[in-house]
Amino acid sequence: MTVSPAGLGTGTASPLDSLPSPLDAVDDLRAAARWTIAAAGAVGTALIGGGPLVASGKVHGLGHALVAGAALLVALIGVGLAIWQTSQVLIPPLTTPATLAEPSMRGLRKIINRAPGDFFGVVAVDIDDLLKHRAIAVNLSKAITAEQDPARRQALMSKLSQVLENAERADPYVRWLLATAHVWQIREALRRARWFTLIGGILVAVAAVAFFSVTGEPGPTYVPVVTPQFTGIPTAPSA
């Protein structure tokens, strides 16, 4: 019997019938990440562009030069931090059943386990129940390989057959769950990147204020002073 997330069997309706594939959201999430990277890159270009280079010519004294250099360095670190964290969204994460036990999946597990019937029907009562069939099948396979008694081996093989049937019924739901977890990982990476982008923006703002405060201060002004020099009055030559 072929089971799909649309129901318990072919032709059986389920609440998942009307839901789009979770993987449809991946492109939108990564598009948002690309826009963020482009914006951060534009800020970085402005930092090393003509404006700061021209302003650096107005730095007076070693102390101001150190402040201006440190401010530019902090600003570039802020931009780099935003780009680095946001680029993690573009890296495809590895998603396995073990991923569902990670702390970042806590929110997804809470949503599904609150109403498992809406996601799994009568196939499983929660996520752990849905995933247990594969683990049981693996353990039974190991036990059959190690078992020497033909009667016990036959009993284990009978149990394995039933477990594999249950696993077949659960597999479509497992695939849907892993697809959802995959999207959830990207969503969490984008949410984390937004916080780092905010921190990077604050660093850039503080650094810009520090940089332009020292480059905008007037340096010592030198006014040329002309000192008149007096020479003796020329005398007429004697006859």
C-alpha positions as CSV (number, residue, x, y, z in Angstrom):
1,M,0.0,0.0,0.0
2,T,1.4,3.4,-1.0
3,V,0.9,6.0,1.7
4,S,1.3,9.7,1.1
5,P,1.2,12.8,3.4
6,A,-2.3,13.3,1.9
7,G,-3.7,10.5,3.9
8,L,-3.4,7.0,5.3
9,G,-3.5,5.4,1.9
10,T,-4.2,6.2,-1.8
11,G,-7.4,8.2,-2.2
12,T,-7.7,9.1,1.5
13,A,-7.9,12.8,2.3
14,S,-5.8,14.5,5.0
15,P,-5.3,18.0,6.3
16,L,-2.0,18.0,4.5
17,D,-3.8,17.8,1.2
18,S,-4.2,21.6,1.0
19,L,-0.7,22.5,2.2
20,P,2.1,23.4,-0.3
21,S,5.5,21.6,-0.1
22,P,7.6,23.0,2.7
23,L,10.5,23.2,0.3
24,D,8.7,25.9,-1.7
25,A,9.7,28.4,1.0
26,V,13.5,27.8,0.5
27,D,13.8,30.1,-2.5
28,D,12.1,33.0,-0.7
29,L,14.2,32.7,2.4
30,R,17.4,32.6,0.4
31,A,16.3,35.6,-1.8
32,A,15.9,37.6,1.5
33,A,19.4,36.6,2.5
34,R,20.8,37.7,-0.9
35,W,19.2,41.1,-0.6
36,T,20.7,41.4,2.9
37,I,24.1,40.5,1.6
38,A,23.8,43.0,-1.2
39,A,22.9,45.8,1.2
40,A,25.7,45.0,3.5
41,G,28.1,44.9,0.6
42,A,27.0,48.3,-0.5
43,V,27.7,49.7,2.9
44,G,31.2,48.1,2.8
45,T,31.8,49.7,-0.6
46,A,30.8,53.1,0.8
47,L,33.2,52.6,3.7
48,I,36.2,52.1,1.5
49,G,35.1,54.5,-1.2
50,G,36.1,58.0,-1.9
51,G,34.3,59.7,1.0
52,P,36.4,58.2,3.9
53,L,39.6,58.5,1.9
54,V,39.0,62.2,1.3
55,A,38.1,62.7,4.9
56,S,41.2,60.9,6.1
57,G,43.2,63.8,4.7
58,K,41.8,66.0,7.4
59,V,43.1,63.8,10.2
60,H,45.5,65.9,12.4
61,G,47.8,64.2,14.8
62,L,48.7,60.6,15.6
63,G,45.9,60.2,18.1
64,H,43.2,61.2,15.7
65,A,44.8,58.9,13.0
66,L,44.6,55.9,15.4
67,V,40.9,56.7,16.2
68,A,40.0,57.0,12.5
69,G,41.8,53.8,11.6
70,A,40.2,51.9,14.5
71,A,36.7,53.3,13.5
72,L,37.1,52.1,9.9
73,L,38.3,48.7,11.1
74,V,35.2,48.3,13.5
75,A,32.9,49.4,10.7
76,L,34.3,46.8,8.3
77,I,34.1,44.1,11.0
78,G,30.4,45.0,11.4
79,V,29.8,44.7,7.7
80,G,31.8,41.4,7.5
81,L,29.9,40.0,10.5
82,A,26.5,40.7,8.7
83,I,27.7,39.2,5.4
84,W,29.3,36.1,7.0
85,Q,26.2,35.2,9.1
86,T,23.7,35.9,6.3
87,S,25.8,33.8,3.9
88,Q,25.1,30.8,6.1
89,V,21.5,30.9,4.9
90,L,22.7,30.1,1.4
91,I,24.6,26.9,2.5
92,P,22.2,23.9,2.3
93,P,22.0,22.3,5.7
94,L,22.2,18.5,6.2
95,T,18.8,17.3,7.6
96,T,18.4,13.9,9.1
97,P,16.1,12.5,11.8
98,A,18.8,13.3,14.3
99,T,18.4,16.9,13.4
100,L,15.0,17.0,14.9
101,A,16.6,16.5,18.4
102,E,18.7,19.7,18.1
103,P,17.7,22.8,20.2
104,S,17.0,24.8,17.1
105,M,14.1,22.4,16.3
106,R,12.4,22.9,19.6
107,G,9.9,25.3,18.1
108,L,8.9,23.0,15.3
109,R,8.5,20.0,17.6
110,K,6.3,22.0,19.9
111,I,4.0,23.0,17.0
112,I,3.7,19.5,15.7
113,N,3.4,17.7,19.0
114,R,0.7,20.1,20.1
115,A,-1.6,18.6,17.4
116,P,0.0,15.6,15.9
117,G,-3.2,14.3,14.4
118,D,-3.3,17.3,12.0
119,F,0.1,16.3,10.7
120,F,0.3,12.5,11.0
121,G,-3.3,11.4,11.2
122,V,-3.4,8.1,13.0
123,V,0.0,7.0,11.9
124,A,1.8,8.4,14.9
125,V,1.0,10.2,18.2
126,D,4.1,12.4,18.1
127,I,7.4,12.9,16.3
128,D,9.3,10.2,18.3
129,D,6.5,7.7,17.6
130,L,6.8,8.5,13.9
131,L,10.6,8.0,13.8
132,K,10.8,4.9,16.0
133,H,10.0,2.3,13.2
134,R,13.3,2.8,11.4
135,A,15.3,2.4,14.7
136,I,13.3,-0.8,15.6
137,A,13.9,-2.2,12.1
138,V,17.6,-1.6,12.3
139,N,17.8,-3.2,15.8
140,L,15.8,-6.3,14.6
141,S,18.0,-6.7,11.6
142,K,21.1,-6.7,13.9
143,A,19.4,-9.2,16.2
144,I,18.5,-11.5,13.2
145,T,22.1,-11.4,12.0
146,A,23.5,-12.4,15.4
147,E,20.8,-15.0,16.2
148,Q,21.8,-18.7,15.9
149,D,18.6,-20.4,16.9
150,P,16.4,-21.0,13.7
151,A,13.1,-20.7,15.7
152,R,14.0,-17.4,17.3
153,R,15.4,-16.1,14.0
154,Q,12.1,-16.9,12.3
155,A,10.2,-15.1,15.1
156,L,12.4,-12.1,14.8
157,M,11.9,-12.1,11.0
158,S,8.2,-12.1,11.5
159,K,8.4,-9.1,13.8
160,L,10.7,-7.4,11.3
161,S,8.2,-7.8,8.5
162,Q,5.5,-6.1,10.6
163,V,7.9,-3.3,11.6
164,L,8.9,-2.7,8.0
165,E,5.2,-2.5,7.0
166,N,4.7,0.1,9.7
167,A,7.8,2.0,8.5
168,E,6.5,2.0,5.0
169,R,3.3,3.6,6.2
170,A,5.3,6.2,8.1
171,D,7.9,6.9,5.5
172,P,6.0,9.6,3.5
173,Y,5.3,11.4,6.7
174,V,8.9,11.2,7.7
175,R,9.9,12.7,4.3
176,W,7.5,15.5,4.8
177,L,8.8,16.1,8.3
178,L,12.4,16.2,7.2
179,A,11.5,18.6,4.4
180,T,9.8,20.8,7.0
181,A,12.8,20.6,9.3
182,H,15.1,21.5,6.4
183,V,13.2,24.7,5.8
184,W,13.0,25.4,9.6
185,Q,16.8,25.2,9.7
186,I,17.1,27.8,7.0
187,R,14.5,30.0,8.7
188,E,16.4,29.8,12.0
189,A,19.7,30.7,10.2
190,L,18.0,33.8,8.6
191,R,16.5,34.8,11.9
192,R,20.0,34.6,13.5
193,A,21.5,36.5,10.6
194,R,19.1,39.3,11.1
195,W,20.3,39.8,14.7
196,F,23.9,39.8,13.6
197,T,23.0,42.3,10.8
198,L,21.5,44.5,13.4
199,I,24.6,44.2,15.6
200,G,26.8,44.9,12.5
201,G,24.7,48.0,11.7
202,I,25.2,49.3,15.2
203,L,29.0,48.8,14.9
204,V,29.0,50.7,11.6
205,A,27.0,53.6,13.0
206,V,29.2,53.9,16.1
207,A,32.4,53.7,14.0
208,A,31.1,56.2,11.5
209,V,30.4,58.7,14.3
210,A,33.9,58.2,15.7
211,F,35.5,58.5,12.3
212,F,33.8,61.7,11.2
213,S,34.2,63.2,14.6
214,V,38.0,63.2,14.3
215,T,38.1,64.0,10.6
216,G,35.8,66.9,11.1
217,E,37.8,68.6,13.8
218,P,39.7,71.6,12.6
219,G,43.5,71.3,12.9
220,P,45.9,74.0,13.8
221,T,45.7,77.0,11.5
222,Y,48.9,78.6,10.4
223,V,48.6,82.3,9.4
224,P,51.6,83.7,7.6
225,V,53.0,86.8,9.2
226,V,55.1,89.2,7.2
227,T,57.7,91.0,9.3
228,P,58.9,94.2,7.6
229,Q,62.6,94.8,7.5
230,F,64.1,98.3,7.7
231,T,67.2,99.3,5.9
232,G,69.3,102.4,6.3
233,I,68.5,105.6,4.4
234,P,70.7,105.9,1.4
235,T,73.0,108.9,1.4
236,A,74.2,110.9,-1.5
237,P,77.7,110.3,-2.7
238,S,80.3,112.9,-1.7
239,A,81.7,115.1,-4.3
